[in-house]
Each structure stands twice: as C-alpha cells, then as structure tokens.
Amino acid sequence: MTEPDALQQATERLDAAVEELEGFLRQILSERENGDSIAVLKERLRSLTEERDRLKLDLDAERNRVRRLKAANDEVSGRLEAVMVRLKDMMSAVPG
C-alpha cells in the first residue's frame, strides 16, 4: 500500500466514523424524545469512542510511517547527490 493510499484510507475511515457519530447524535435526540434507554445510548457511545481511538492510533501510525519514509527519502537523495558530485569530479579529471 502506498503512502497516499494509506492516508486516504485512514481519512475515509475517519470521515465514516464522524458521519456515524453524527447519525448517532441525531438518533440520540430522537430516541431521547421517545424515552429509549440511556444504557443503550451509553453502550453505543462507548463503541463509537473505541472506534475513534482505534482510528486515531491508525492515523498516528500512518503519520509516523510518512515521517520515516520522508527521512529515508532525504537520506537517499543526499547520498545520490554526493555520488553525482563525485562522478562529475571524476569526469572532469578524465582526459579527452
């Protein structure tokens, strides 16, 4: 999975969780008006909170992965640049 794909999936999951939370809040308001059980609502809230926490951990992991990939990219770029400079120096030293 590529970096943009992983971030896109994490973002989509977060958006879905937010949409679910919004729906849940609308449901709470209508159920409260109808007198439904507070225990059911608390359990649903606990479940959504757990999902949010999992999504946050996933997003944090992806952000850390992106940081590591960027650092590796910077290191490789620096090494390639140094090799190119050395090759140019060697080419100028070769007669002809």
Secondary structure as the mmCIF struct_conf table of DSSP 4:
data_model
#
loop_
_struct_conf.conf_type_id
_struct_conf.id
_struct_conf.beg_label_comp_id
_struct_conf.beg_label_asym_id
_struct_conf.beg_label_seq_id
_struct_conf.end_label_comp_id
_struct_conf.end_label_asym_id
_struct_conf.end_label_seq_id
HELX_RH_AL_P HELX_RH_AL_P1 GLU A 3 ASN A 34
TURN_TY1_P TURN_TY1_P1 GLY A 35 GLY A 35
HELX_RH_AL_P HELX_RH_AL_P2 ILE A 38 ALA A 93
BEND BEND1 VAL A 94 VAL A 94
#
